[in-house]
């Protein structure tokens, strides 16, 4: 049974968490609503896009090229998108990024040739890059020092928790769309109709953003101020970027293709894969939400190192286990 000290400690942590959440500013609350809507929509998209491409008879090499195009574009465009976000402002940049993402989801269904799929993934990378580089500064400008860590973690946690809903729905959506059209749940028509639904639903994520109030963020910086700052602090940036680069390359080799892995290696249907992805997203969301109090107690760097290290053995089990239950358990714990 929990001791009285443990109960008091837990109560104090919960009260502190509640105080930090209540300090969120109106702009931050509107952004969080948008995060919920976009996270659910993108949860469905990430689950079904690979299946949609393969259902059109395209080989896995093409699928890898499409996923790479999106990620590589987001990487290359990050710095230019940062300058663009400074020029446009946070609100227009967030709205434009969300609209671009929604439009590309529709484009891959309406014009499904390989060249258009490639173009759509490039546009998707641009939209995600613009939204991604804007969200951090936006949250910084709309939070105080005390609640800032909680806002960042709560935002990420909400996105993963909403992806839980999106993944769960995404597992069944092709079945529903296929039944409406009288086609197989694994046909390109069923997957395409599902993605069109998500394209329209993701437009709803822009609605809360239209109510954002402008925040005066100070004197605009010069176009190459960021590059100058990096040159002056190259050692610090190297220690920050190199570990992230290594882990991102490793995860990028297989995480975008986990749905294909579970279907082709473990022969699981869409509802099972969607449910597994949903619980994985929920676990990540819970981890992100409990991160702030853990970081305050153990330290931010220490928490990052420990959590990254603990995930490594489960990644190995995930890939090499011949049993679906073990592989699924490793995916969830990771």
Secondary structure by P-SEA (a helix, b strand, c coil): cccaaaaaaaaaaaaaaaaaaaaccaaaaaaaaaaaaaaaaaaaaaacaaaaaaaacccaaaaaaaaaaaaaaaaaaaaaaaaaaaaacaaaaaaaaaaaaaaaaaaaaacccaaaaaaaaaaaaaaaaaaaaaaaaaaaaaccccaaaaaaaaaaaaaaaaaaaaaaaaacaaaaaaaaaccccccaaaaaaaaaaaaaaaaaaacccccbbbbbcccccccaaaaaaaaacaaaaaaacaaaaaaaaaaaacccaaaaaaaaaccccaaaaaaaaaaaaaaaaaaaaaaaaaaaaccaaaaaaaaaaaaaaaaaaacccccaaaaaaaaaac
